[in-house]
Amino acid sequence: GLCLLFRGTNSLFLLDEPETHFNPDWRANFISRLRESLIDPDGVSQEMLITTHSPFLISDSTPDKVLLFDRDPGDGKVQITHPDYNTLGASINKITMSTFDKRETIGGRAQAVLESFRTRFEQGDVSDELIDDIHRELGDSVEKILLVKAILNQRDQGDGEAQG
């Protein structure tokens, strides 16, 4: 609304995590909506500074428009850099891993359940029952697929050794 109200003026907009309470669809379309609201045929200059932790907003921005702030835990100094990859159109997982240094793409509780299955596998369980338990307990994720693949690979290696 403010973007439309100040459309014909030279303006600087400062938005602090404006997408915090948006649903995923609104987050994914936020930058597009802002750009549509700020188009001015008269060439009026409007600038916008947005702080965010949302990979959706970063995925809709070019790297030259994205600033990363990183505090050194030792001396407390803050380094400001641009991403070293093309953020425009980058997947949410890529941004989450590269920008926010978050390797897991599932929540903490789901990660704990996955780790309990991984422990069973590491203790030698490669049974159909383990795979069934994994499918029953966990939704689709890269982590789940990789664990099931590791179990099946281990099982195939065991079958190959038994035949050889």
C-alpha positions, 0 to 999 in steps of 0.5 A: 500500500505504501509503495502505491501511495508514494509511487510518484515521489522520490522515496526510500523504503526501509522494510524490516522482514516484511514477509515474516507473517506471510504464507509461502505463496505471498513470500514467493510473490513479494518481490514481484508485487513490489516491483509492480507497485514501484514502476513509474513511467516518469522515472521517479527514483525509488529505493528500497532496503529490505532485511530478511531471512527468507530465501524466497526474497533472495531468490527473486533478487540478483546478487548485486542487490543482495548484501550478506552480513556476517559477524565474526564471533571473535571480535564482533566485527561485521563483514558485508559481502555479496553472494558468490553465486547467482541468487536470481532463480536459485532454489530455496535449498541452495540459498538456505545452504549457501547463504544461511549455512543451514545444511538440513532441509527438514525440521529438528524433530524430523531430523532426530527421527531420521537420525534414529533410523540412520543409527539402526542402519549403521548398526547393520539393519538393512531390512525391509522393515526399516525402509517401511518404518522410514516411509511410514514415519517421514515425508518426502525429503532429500535426506530420507531419499539418501538414507533409503538409497544408502540402505538399498546400496548396502543391501545390494553390496551384501547380496553381491558378496553372498553370490561371489 
